[in-house]
Amino acid sequence: MSFLSPTTSSIFGGSGNEDGTSATGHGGMLVNESCLDFLMMELVDAMCRTAIDEDTDREVIFYKLEMLGYRVGQSLVERFTVDRPRFTDTLDVVKFICKDLWVIMFKKQVDNLKTNHRGVYVLQDNNFRWFMRMSTDIGGTDSSSKATPYLWFPCGVIRGALANLGVSSVVMAETSNLPQCTFQIKIAKS
């Protein structure tokens, strides 16, 4: 699996304003976008490379990456919803994920949101940022299978963000055509 060099703008909305605050209105240092891209590449690669038995370790790798994402999702929601009014329903929470959180992480909104109005939401990103520079020698299904571990962290981010907003869920992701990917959110019945 190979990647082209990422850009160097900030992950949280820009390099900053003249007064030292970030473009999002929050003070403090921001993480460079390329640092996050390289970290994700190396994190997934290192976990996959150190796996002894690919089948059994795959679940362990999924759990570790998903839990890392879960904590990041919780932290992002804490930071970026502090000045917002509470969400009134689950659809508003999912819209926040699709619009605001996705822009914070991937510099664009989700391309498509579908729901069956019974607790299942499907988010589709046709140009998933972390897949834009990804390629394999063979392509096709080989690319999709090698790209799947890179979806586990964002699954955790979505689940952590939802949990911090009071919505228990299960998040699954799949890709069949790079750079497109689909995230399915199933809201737990209360």
Disulfide bonds with the S-S distance in Angstrom:
none
